[in-house]
């Protein structure tokens, strides 16, 4: 165990002692909320209908936004899965956590969000959608359950080597399989006694853009009428990409339905975001991991906690993924006073209903206002 991890427990224990004595943490003393964090791989914000896209790709995310707050200018730090997720988990920039590309292991020296929440008594679990997020790369730190097994006959990728690492079984799984495993954990493995932190990573809509046919039909995707064959092929790929987003949104909806069925909506923070976008030839490149143009790093970001976070708010001010960890910990009043997060704790701002033009915060306090539309 690293030095960082060795000092984590005593720091948090002392923090708990102070809150118990002085009554500083009403959420811990009363009933801390559950947390569901969902990431959508390869998802451009401007191809999500919740962010204004003309095709109705994300009806479930739109309903989630109506019940919570939507950030219209959220950005991932890179256009690769591992690097962006390492930032989400640690609250650190890639140059600090050193996961600069896929296939690099996140060091045990960094305390992850799951470790911090586990130290606060949360039951932690994760279901991931691709080998890029396999536990062997350090992402399982702090999770009591980490579901990263993929069946070869159900994978969209057929590879035996990836980024210098052997792929012994499958590489990925489809969104319906991911949601099924997440729902199974909620229904059968959560002990019902502790608050839970459930992380779910959906690999769709990653290339090769192979959505179930029903979602192509649902979006009423018409055959291309371009005379140029190259344009026609691109049009078809984008249509299938959009259908993959719709497929993922549908499966996210199933998880949200279970929260409602189990009467957990009011007591669960739900965050849905993306790890990066996709080129789609906007700047001459179809996929990602090469550029950091807008289309490859601007992602959806929605957060809901009924009764605490304002419903129907839209925030225009930029949000970085380094803001996620301190904000989430701030919302449950468990942000360590000595934590050196480069991002902002936006919890206080999210709890308010002020309207204005911009946002500027320190780690703990809102010192200006939120640009919002309600």
C-alpha positions as CSV (number, residue, x, y, z in Angstrom):
1,X,0.0,0.0,0.0
2,X,1.3,3.4,-0.9
3,X,2.1,6.3,1.4
4,X,-0.9,8.2,0.1
5,X,-3.2,5.3,1.0
6,X,-1.7,4.8,4.4
7,X,-2.6,8.3,5.5
8,X,-6.1,8.3,3.9
9,X,-7.9,6.5,6.7
10,X,-6.6,8.5,9.6
11,X,-7.3,11.8,7.8
12,X,-10.8,10.8,7.1
13,X,-11.4,9.4,10.6
14,X,-10.3,12.7,12.1
15,X,-12.5,14.5,9.7
16,X,-15.4,12.3,10.8
17,X,-14.6,13.0,14.5
18,X,-14.7,16.8,13.9
19,X,-18.0,16.5,12.1
20,X,-19.5,14.4,14.8
21,X,-18.4,16.8,17.5
22,X,-19.3,20.0,15.8
23,X,-22.2,18.8,13.7
24,X,-20.6,19.9,10.4
25,X,-21.9,17.2,8.2
26,X,-25.6,16.8,8.3
27,X,-25.6,14.3,5.4
28,X,-23.3,11.9,7.2
29,X,-25.1,12.2,10.5
30,X,-28.6,11.8,9.0
31,X,-28.4,9.6,6.0
32,X,-25.7,10.0,3.2
33,X,-27.1,9.7,-0.3
34,X,-26.3,6.9,-2.8
35,X,-24.3,7.8,-5.8
36,X,-24.6,6.5,-9.4
37,X,-21.9,7.7,-11.8
38,X,-22.4,6.8,-15.4
39,X,-20.0,7.4,-18.2
40,X,-20.7,7.1,-21.9
41,X,-17.7,6.3,-24.1
42,X,-17.1,8.3,-27.2
43,X,-20.2,10.6,-26.8
44,X,-20.3,14.0,-28.3
45,X,-22.5,16.5,-26.5
46,X,-23.7,18.0,-29.8
47,X,-25.0,14.6,-30.8
48,X,-27.2,14.3,-27.7
49,X,-30.7,15.7,-28.0
50,X,-30.6,16.8,-24.4
51,X,-28.0,19.3,-25.6
52,X,-30.0,20.4,-28.6
53,X,-29.2,17.8,-31.3
54,X,-32.0,17.5,-33.9
55,X,-32.3,13.7,-33.7
56,X,-33.9,12.5,-30.5
57,X,-31.0,10.4,-29.4
58,X,-31.3,10.9,-25.6
59,X,-34.9,11.0,-24.4
60,X,-33.9,9.5,-21.0
61,X,-31.1,12.0,-20.5
62,X,-33.5,14.8,-21.4
63,X,-35.9,13.6,-18.6
64,X,-32.9,13.4,-16.2
65,X,-32.0,17.0,-17.1
66,X,-35.5,18.1,-16.4
67,X,-35.2,16.7,-12.9
68,X,-31.6,18.0,-12.3
69,X,-29.0,20.4,-13.7
70,X,-27.3,20.2,-17.2
71,X,-23.9,21.6,-18.0
72,X,-23.8,22.7,-21.6
73,X,-20.0,23.3,-21.7
74,X,-18.4,20.2,-20.0
75,X,-15.0,19.2,-21.2
76,X,-12.9,16.0,-20.8
77,X,-9.1,16.6,-20.4
78,X,-8.2,14.3,-23.3
79,X,-9.8,12.3,-26.1
80,X,-8.9,8.9,-24.7
81,X,-10.8,6.6,-22.3
82,X,-8.2,5.7,-19.7
83,X,-6.8,9.2,-19.3
84,X,-10.2,10.9,-18.9
85,X,-11.4,8.2,-16.5
86,X,-8.3,8.6,-14.4
87,X,-9.1,12.3,-14.1
88,X,-12.7,11.5,-13.2
89,X,-11.6,9.1,-10.5
90,X,-8.7,11.1,-9.0
91,X,-9.7,14.7,-9.7
92,X,-6.3,15.3,-11.2
93,X,-5.0,16.4,-14.6
94,X,-3.4,13.8,-16.8
95,X,0.1,15.3,-16.3
96,X,-0.3,14.6,-12.6
97,X,-1.8,11.1,-12.6
98,X,0.4,10.2,-15.6
99,X,-2.2,8.1,-17.4
100,X,-1.5,9.9,-20.7
101,X,-2.9,7.3,-23.0
102,X,-4.8,4.0,-23.0
103,X,-3.0,1.0,-21.6
104,X,-1.1,2.9,-18.8
105,X,-1.9,1.8,-15.3
106,X,-3.2,4.3,-12.8
107,X,-0.8,4.2,-9.9
108,X,-1.8,3.1,-6.4
109,X,-0.2,6.3,-5.2
110,X,-3.4,8.3,-6.1
111,X,-6.5,8.1,-3.9
112,X,-9.5,7.5,-6.1
113,X,-13.1,8.6,-5.6
114,X,-14.1,5.0,-4.8
115,X,-11.4,4.7,-2.2
116,X,-12.6,7.9,-0.5
117,X,-16.2,6.8,-0.5
118,X,-15.4,3.3,0.7
119,X,-13.5,4.9,3.6
120,X,-16.7,6.8,4.4
121,X,-18.7,3.6,4.7
122,X,-20.0,3.3,1.1
123,X,-20.6,-0.1,-0.6
124,X,-18.7,0.4,-3.9
125,X,-19.2,-1.4,-7.2
126,X,-18.4,-0.9,-10.9
127,X,-19.6,-2.4,-14.2
128,X,-17.4,-1.4,-17.1
129,X,-18.0,-1.9,-20.8
130,X,-14.5,-2.4,-22.3
131,X,-11.0,-3.8,-21.7
132,X,-9.7,-0.2,-21.7
133,X,-11.3,0.1,-18.3
134,X,-10.1,-3.3,-17.0
135,X,-9.1,-3.5,-13.3
136,X,-5.6,-4.5,-14.3
137,X,-5.1,-0.8,-15.3
138,X,-5.7,0.4,-11.8
139,X,-9.3,1.5,-12.1
140,X,-10.6,-1.1,-9.6
141,X,-9.0,0.7,-6.7
142,X,-11.6,1.2,-3.9
143,X,-14.3,-1.0,-5.5
144,X,-15.5,-4.0,-3.6
145,X,-17.0,-5.4,-6.8
146,X,-15.5,-4.6,-10.2
147,X,-17.2,-6.3,-13.1
148,X,-14.8,-6.3,-16.1
149,X,-15.2,-9.7,-17.7
150,X,-16.1,-9.7,-21.4
151,X,-17.1,-12.6,-23.5
152,X,-15.4,-13.0,-26.8
153,X,-18.6,-14.0,-28.7
154,X,-20.4,-10.9,-27.5
155,X,-17.6,-8.4,-28.3
156,X,-17.7,-5.9,-31.1
157,X,-13.9,-5.8,-31.2
158,X,-12.0,-8.9,-32.1
159,X,-8.4,-8.4,-30.9
160,X,-5.9,-10.6,-29.0
161,X,-3.5,-7.7,-28.3
162,X,-4.3,-4.1,-27.3
163,X,-1.8,-1.3,-26.4
164,X,0.8,-4.0,-25.8
165,X,-1.4,-6.0,-23.5
166,X,-2.9,-9.5,-24.2
167,X,-6.7,-9.7,-24.5
168,X,-7.4,-13.2,-23.3
169,X,-11.2,-13.1,-23.5
170,X,-13.5,-10.5,-25.1
171,X,-12.7,-6.8,-25.5
172,X,-16.0,-5.3,-24.8
173,X,-19.7,-5.8,-24.2
174,X,-22.9,-4.1,-25.5
175,X,-24.9,-1.5,-23.6
176,X,-27.7,-4.0,-22.8
177,X,-25.2,-6.4,-21.2
178,X,-23.7,-3.5,-19.2
179,X,-27.1,-2.3,-17.9
180,X,-28.1,-5.9,-17.0
181,X,-25.0,-6.4,-14.9
182,X,-25.5,-3.0,-13.2
183,X,-29.2,-3.7,-12.4
184,X,-28.3,-7.2,-11.1
185,X,-25.9,-5.6,-8.6
186,X,-28.5,-3.1,-7.5
187,X,-31.2,-5.7,-7.0
188,X,-29.2,-8.6,-5.7
189,X,-25.8,-7.5,-4.3
190,X,-26.3,-4.2,-2.7
191,X,-26.8,-5.0,1.0
192,X,-29.5,-2.3,1.5
193,X,-27.8,-1.2,4.7
194,X,-25.1,1.1,3.5
195,X,-25.1,3.9,1.0
196,X,-23.8,2.7,-2.3
197,X,-21.5,4.1,-5.0
198,X,-22.2,2.5,-8.3
199,X,-20.0,3.3,-11.3
200,X,-21.2,2.2,-14.8
201,X,-19.2,2.6,-18.0
202,X,-21.0,2.1,-21.4
203,X,-18.7,1.3,-24.3
204,X,-21.3,2.1,-26.9
205,X,-21.3,4.3,-29.1
206,X,-17.7,3.5,-29.8
207,X,-16.6,2.4,-33.3
208,X,-17.5,0.1,-35.1
209,X,-21.0,1.9,-34.9
210,X,-23.1,-1.3,-34.9
211,X,-26.4,-0.4,-33.2
212,X,-29.4,-2.7,-32.8
213,X,-31.6,-2.2,-35.8
214,X,-34.5,-1.0,-33.8
215,X,-32.6,2.1,-32.8
216,X,-31.9,3.0,-36.5
217,X,-35.6,2.6,-37.2
218,X,-36.6,4.6,-34.1
219,X,-34.5,7.6,-35.2
220,X,-36.0,7.2,-38.7
221,X,-32.6,7.3,-40.3
222,X,-33.1,7.8,-44.0
223,X,-30.7,6.4,-46.7
224,X,-28.2,9.0,-47.8
225,X,-29.0,11.0,-51.0
226,X,-25.5,12.4,-51.4
227,X,-24.2,12.0,-54.9
228,X,-20.7,11.7,-53.7
229,X,-20.0,8.1,-52.4
230,X,-17.6,9.3,-49.7
231,X,-20.1,11.7,-48.3
232,X,-22.8,9.0,-48.4
233,X,-20.6,6.6,-46.4
234,X,-19.9,9.3,-43.8
235,X,-23.6,10.1,-43.5
236,X,-24.3,6.4,-42.9
237,X,-21.6,6.2,-40.2
238,X,-22.9,9.2,-38.4
239,X,-26.4,7.9,-38.5
240,X,-25.3,4.6,-37.0
241,X,-23.2,6.5,-34.4
242,X,-26.4,8.4,-33.4
243,X,-28.3,5.2,-33.1
244,X,-25.6,3.9,-30.8
245,X,-26.1,6.9,-28.5
246,X,-29.9,6.2,-28.6
247,X,-29.2,2.6,-27.7
248,X,-27.0,3.6,-24.7
249,X,-29.6,6.2,-23.6
250,X,-32.2,3.5,-23.6
251,X,-30.1,1.2,-21.4
252,X,-29.3,4.1,-19.0
253,X,-33.1,4.6,-18.7
254,X,-33.4,1.0,-17.4
255,X,-31.0,1.8,-14.5
256,X,-32.9,5.0,-13.8
257,X,-36.2,3.0,-13.8
258,X,-34.8,0.6,-11.2
259,X,-33.9,3.5,-8.9
260,X,-37.5,4.7,-9.2
261,X,-38.9,1.2,-8.6
262,X,-36.8,0.8,-5.5
263,X,-37.9,4.2,-4.2
264,X,-34.3,5.5,-4.4
265,X,-34.6,8.5,-6.7
266,X,-34.9,11.1,-3.9
267,X,-31.9,9.7,-2.1
268,X,-29.5,9.1,-4.9
269,X,-27.1,11.5,-6.7
270,X,-27.0,10.5,-10.4
271,X,-24.3,11.9,-12.7
272,X,-24.1,11.1,-16.4
273,X,-21.2,12.3,-18.5
274,X,-18.9,11.2,-21.3
275,X,-15.2,10.4,-21.3
276,X,-14.6,12.1,-24.7
277,X,-16.2,12.7,-28.1
278,X,-15.7,11.6,-31.6
279,X,-14.2,13.3,-34.7
280,X,-16.8,12.3,-37.4
281,X,-14.5,14.1,-39.9
282,X,-15.2,17.6,-38.5
283,X,-11.4,18.2,-38.7
284,X,-10.4,15.3,-41.1
285,X,-10.5,12.5,-38.5
286,X,-13.3,10.0,-38.0
287,X,-12.6,8.7,-34.5
288,X,-10.7,10.1,-31.5
289,X,-7.5,10.0,-29.4
290,X,-5.6,12.1,-31.9
291,X,-7.0,15.6,-31.5
292,X,-8.5,17.8,-28.8
293,X,-10.8,19.7,-31.0
294,X,-14.2,20.7,-29.6
295,X,-16.0,17.6,-31.0
296,X,-13.5,15.3,-29.3
297,X,-13.5,16.7,-25.8
298,X,-16.9,18.4,-25.3
299,X,-19.2,15.9,-23.5
300,X,-22.6,15.6,-22.0
301,X,-22.9,16.3,-18.2
302,X,-26.0,16.0,-16.1
303,X,-26.5,15.8,-12.4
304,X,-29.6,15.0,-10.4
305,X,-30.3,15.0,-6.7
306,X,-34.0,15.8,-6.1
307,X,-34.6,18.3,-3.4
308,X,-31.0,19.5,-3.3
309,X,-29.9,20.3,-6.8
310,X,-32.2,22.6,-8.8
311,X,-34.4,20.9,-11.4
312,X,-34.4,22.1,-15.0
313,X,-31.3,24.4,-14.6
314,X,-28.9,24.8,-17.6
315,X,-25.4,26.1,-16.8
316,X,-23.5,27.6,-19.7
317,X,-20.2,28.1,-17.8
318,X,-17.4,25.6,-18.6
319,X,-17.0,22.5,-16.4
320,X,-13.9,20.4,-16.4
321,X,-13.7,16.7,-15.3
322,X,-11.3,17.7,-12.6
323,X,-14.3,19.4,-11.0
324,X,-16.3,16.2,-10.7
325,X,-14.5,14.6,-7.7
326,X,-14.4,17.6,-5.4
327,X,-17.9,18.6,-6.3
328,X,-19.3,15.1,-5.6
329,X,-17.4,14.9,-2.3
330,X,-18.6,18.5,-1.5
331,X,-22.2,17.6,-2.1
332,X,-22.1,14.9,0.6
333,X,-19.9,17.1,2.9
334,X,-17.0,14.7,2.7
335,X,-14.4,16.9,1.0
336,X,-11.1,16.6,3.0
337,X,-9.8,19.9,4.1
338,X,-6.2,18.9,3.1
339,X,-7.2,17.5,-0.3
340,X,-5.2,19.1,-3.1
341,X,-7.7,19.0,-6.0
342,X,-6.9,21.4,-8.9
343,X,-10.6,21.5,-9.8
344,X,-13.5,23.4,-8.2
345,X,-16.0,22.3,-5.6
346,X,-19.2,23.4,-7.2
347,X,-21.5,21.9,-4.5
348,X,-22.5,25.1,-2.9
349,X,-23.4,26.6,-6.3
350,X,-25.4,23.5,-7.3
351,X,-27.4,23.8,-4.1
352,X,-28.4,27.4,-4.8
353,X,-30.9,28.8,-7.3
354,X,-29.1,32.0,-8.3
355,X,-29.1,33.3,-11.8
356,X,-26.3,35.3,-13.4
357,X,-23.7,35.2,-16.0
358,X,-20.6,33.2,-14.9
359,X,-19.1,31.0,-12.4
360,X,-15.9,31.2,-10.4
361,X,-15.2,29.2,-7.3
362,X,-12.5,28.3,-4.9
363,X,-12.2,24.7,-3.8
364,X,-15.0,25.1,-1.2
365,X,-16.9,28.3,-1.8
366,X,-19.0,29.9,-4.6
367,X,-17.5,33.4,-4.8
368,X,-19.5,34.5,-7.9
369,X,-22.6,33.4,-9.7
370,X,-23.8,30.7,-12.0
371,X,-24.7,31.4,-15.6
372,X,-27.9,29.5,-15.9
373,X,-31.2,29.2,-17.7
374,X,-34.2,27.8,-15.8
